Amino acid sequence: MSKVTDTHFNAWPIAFLAFLVPGFGHIVSGRVARGALSGAAIWGMFLIGILLGGHLYGLFDAGEGFLSKVFAFCNLGSGLLYAASRFAGVGVNEQAHLATSEYGNVFLMVAGLLNYLLALDAFDIRSGRKV
């Protein structure tokens, strides 16, 4: 195998780890400061979203429209944070009566979308496309 193929092969598990645990892909790749800061930012945004009363949308929740599927895709980007919260029942109940629930929803969605970008960045760093 060539060097390029080897690095691309090694980049996929790093990207998957980065998707599951925000910031972990950069830490494993040796970028500890970047991984710690970006991971802490995503974890913090996720926790703030939960504390503000944000709702975690599910991909297969019945009775919700197409837009909720888009929100679920955004939430799914948080990786294990999303899975653990859904499993524990945290953030599953709609709390529209709270004045801050929409802000919480946005925090949760942006945390997931940023984690998607972080996983792609970890892949690019590991594959040698970014220095």
C-alpha positions as CSV (number, residue, x, y, z in Angstrom):
1,M,0.0,0.0,0.0
2,S,1.1,3.5,-0.6
3,K,1.6,6.1,2.0
4,V,-1.6,8.0,1.0
5,T,-3.7,4.9,1.2
6,D,-2.3,4.1,4.6
7,T,-3.1,7.5,6.0
8,H,-6.6,7.5,4.6
9,F,-7.2,4.1,6.1
10,N,-6.0,5.4,9.5
11,A,-8.1,8.5,9.2
12,W,-11.5,6.8,9.1
13,P,-11.3,5.4,12.7
14,I,-10.1,8.8,14.0
15,A,-13.1,10.5,12.3
16,F,-15.5,8.0,13.8
17,L,-14.0,8.6,17.3
18,A,-14.2,12.3,16.7
19,F,-17.9,11.9,15.8
20,L,-18.7,9.8,18.9
21,V,-16.8,11.9,21.5
22,P,-16.4,15.6,20.6
23,G,-12.7,16.6,20.6
24,F,-11.4,13.0,21.0
25,G,-10.2,12.7,17.4
26,H,-7.9,15.7,17.7
27,I,-6.5,14.5,21.0
28,V,-5.7,11.1,19.5
29,S,-4.1,12.8,16.5
30,G,-1.8,14.7,18.9
31,R,-3.6,18.1,18.7
32,V,-4.4,18.1,22.4
33,A,-5.1,21.8,22.9
34,R,-7.4,22.0,19.8
35,G,-9.2,18.8,20.8
36,A,-9.7,19.9,24.4
37,L,-10.9,23.4,23.5
38,S,-13.3,22.4,20.8
39,G,-14.5,19.3,22.7
40,A,-15.2,21.5,25.8
41,A,-17.0,24.0,23.6
42,I,-19.3,21.3,22.1
43,W,-19.9,19.6,25.5
44,G,-20.6,23.0,27.0
45,M,-23.1,24.0,24.3
46,F,-24.8,20.6,24.6
47,L,-25.2,21.0,28.4
48,I,-26.3,24.6,28.1
49,G,-28.9,23.5,25.6
50,I,-30.2,20.8,27.9
51,L,-30.3,23.3,30.9
52,L,-32.2,25.8,28.8
53,G,-34.9,23.3,28.1
54,G,-33.9,22.2,24.6
55,H,-35.6,19.3,23.0
56,L,-33.7,16.4,21.5
57,Y,-35.5,15.3,18.3
58,G,-35.5,11.7,17.3
59,L,-35.2,10.4,13.7
60,F,-38.0,8.0,14.1
61,D,-40.4,9.9,16.4
62,A,-43.9,9.5,15.2
63,G,-46.2,12.4,14.5
64,E,-43.5,15.0,13.8
65,G,-43.0,16.6,10.4
66,F,-40.1,16.8,8.0
67,L,-38.4,19.7,9.8
68,S,-38.1,17.7,13.0
69,K,-36.0,15.2,10.9
70,V,-33.6,18.0,10.0
71,F,-33.4,18.9,13.7
72,A,-32.8,15.3,14.6
73,F,-30.0,15.1,12.1
74,C,-28.4,18.2,13.7
75,N,-28.9,16.7,17.2
76,L,-27.5,13.3,16.1
77,G,-24.2,15.1,15.4
78,S,-23.4,15.2,19.1
79,G,-22.6,11.5,19.0
80,L,-22.6,9.7,22.3
81,L,-23.9,12.8,24.1
82,Y,-27.1,12.5,22.1
83,A,-27.3,8.7,22.5
84,A,-26.8,8.9,26.3
85,S,-29.3,11.7,26.7
86,R,-31.9,10.0,24.6
87,F,-31.4,6.7,26.5
88,A,-31.6,8.5,29.9
89,G,-34.7,10.5,28.8
90,V,-33.0,13.8,29.3
91,G,-34.2,16.5,26.8
92,V,-36.7,14.1,25.3
93,N,-39.9,15.9,26.6
94,E,-40.9,19.0,24.8
95,Q,-40.7,22.0,27.1
96,A,-42.3,24.7,25.0
97,H,-43.7,26.4,28.1
98,L,-40.2,27.6,29.0
99,A,-39.2,30.9,27.6
100,T,-35.7,29.6,26.9
101,S,-36.6,26.4,25.1
102,E,-36.0,27.7,21.6
103,Y,-32.5,28.9,22.7
104,G,-31.9,25.4,24.1
105,N,-33.0,23.8,20.8
106,V,-30.5,26.0,18.9
107,F,-27.7,25.3,21.3
108,L,-28.3,21.5,20.9
109,M,-28.4,21.7,17.1
110,V,-25.3,23.9,16.7
111,A,-23.4,21.6,19.0
112,G,-24.2,18.7,16.8
113,L,-23.4,20.6,13.6
114,L,-20.1,21.8,15.0
115,N,-19.2,18.2,16.0
116,Y,-19.8,17.1,12.3
117,L,-17.3,19.8,11.3
118,L,-14.9,18.7,14.0
119,A,-15.0,15.1,12.8
120,L,-14.3,16.2,9.3
121,D,-11.4,18.4,10.5
122,A,-9.9,15.4,12.4
123,F,-10.2,13.3,9.3
124,D,-8.4,16.0,7.2
125,I,-5.6,16.3,9.7
126,R,-5.1,12.6,10.0
127,S,-5.1,12.0,6.3
128,G,-2.5,14.8,5.7
129,R,-4.8,17.2,3.8
130,K,-4.5,19.7,6.5
131,V,-1.4,20.6,8.6
